[in-house]
Amino acid sequence: MKKLLFLIASSLPLITTAQTTCSCLVHLDSLALPPCDDCSSSHAISLPFNFNFYGVNYDSVWVNNNGNVSFVTPYGMYSSVAFPNNQNAMIAPFWASVSTIAAGSGAVYYKRTPTHIIIKWDSVGYYHTHIDKLNTFQLILTNGSDSILPAGYNVEFCYGTIQWTTGEASCFPNSSCNVGANNYACSDDNGYGWGFCGDPATVGANKGDGINYIQFGRFNTPGPTFFSPTASNNQVGWLSNKKYYFNVSSLSTALPLLIDNNCDTLNTNTGDTVEDALGINKITNNNIITIAPNPFTSQTTITFSEEQKNALIKVVNVLGEEIKTINFTGKQLTIDKGAMPAGIYFLQIQTEKGLENRKVVVE
């Protein structure tokens, strides 16, 4: 259990400005949890559909205050760890030390339909009673065919503004504290202030067997930069106004992942880095792929640093429908817009070195 801390009054202003949100966030009014720190739903919330999680069908879920849902037992742990682990079967849009006790913090809400459930952590603070920074994020679970998500996906993470990563309990002894009689006046050693010391927040899904998982990243500092899914120092601002679609219904199939960057959809697959999704030119086994121009109005050109033999390139729209399929040998390929309407598309580039995914925009 966390140690209760009595804090010396702070001069930090209360943030009351409405948080910028992506259109994927849904307003909900059914309260899932009372104001609390490490609580879970007092009983598993029944699902009126089967949710397939790594090959197991579940008809109920525990909503946990600390940014996750679990399927076997309620889970109140506030200090997150990396995936995979054998601690619990969970899906975590933002596993961190959420606190909704203080006036000024939002709460956790949910909504059920016959084929999906939405859970939203709406403008929530962090432990113990901090509300100088607030996070808004949302989770959707479906039966796998509900049209609220694109075909082939049964989970969505959606983020509004994300401003903190960790509660103060996991900061100790990582902080410099002057301890008085039941008073703690602390500033964490990394210089970022409360909300950015201690254990990183974890984002992803974990089967609980120590093997099967997907980890989008761990976050412990402010800023807009993402380093890698395995790094512990990703910057939390990178999550703001993004969304992920993915599928956790199979043990053996790679989990497709869509990312919404300010409501602009990107694509990658499990095992690829987010640099793939963002279209950053990177070296993969000494092979650099560039796409220019992007966005384009009539045609764009894919250039490889190495000669390709029998590469397969598919153009896919945001619904997962194949628009074009091209077999290619060489170092440069030009793709014409043709009859493709303006919008966002994905190039799935299969080479001898593996699968690359790139986002392209047709204007």
Number of C-alpha atoms within 10 A of each C-alpha: 8 13 8 10 15 14 14 12 8 8 6 9 9 12 13 12 6 8 17 14 19 20 14 18 20 15 12 14 11 12 14 22 19 15 18 18 22 20 20 23 17 12 12 17 16 14 20 15 19 19 25 19 22 19 13 13 14 15 14 18 21 22 28 27 31 32 29 27 26 24 20 15 15 21 23 19 17 27 19 22 18 18 24 19 16 13 14 19 22 26 25 23 28 29 27 28 30 32 26 29 21 17 11 18 23 20 23 28 20 22 17 18 12 12 18 24 22 20 25 28 27 22 24 28 31 29 28 23 21 24 27 19 22 26 24 26 27 25 25 21 25 26 21 23 14 17 14 16 19 18 14 17 24 25 27 24 27 26 29 25 23 23 22 30 31 27 27 27 22 19 21 13 11 16 19 14 15 10 10 10 6 10 14 15 15 18 18 20 16 13 10 13 15 23 26 26 26 24 25 28 32 27 27 22 25 27 26 18 13 14 13 18 23 21 19 21 26 30 29 23 25 19 13 12 14 20 16 17 22 14 15 19 19 24 22 25 19 17 28 24 26 25 29 21 21 22 21 26 21 14 15 9 11 14 19 18 22 21 24 21 18 17 14 14 21 26 25 25 18 17 13 18 19 22 16 19 21 18 20 14 14 14 10 12 8 10 14 13 21 17 21 13 14 16 16 16 14 13 15 20 16 16 17 16 13 13 12 17 13 13 18 17 20 18 20 18 18 16 11 13 12 15 13 13 13 14 11 15 14 13 14 17 16 12 13 13 15 9 7 14 9 12 13 17 24 23 21 20 18 16 16 10 12 11 16 20 23 23 24 24 17 17 14
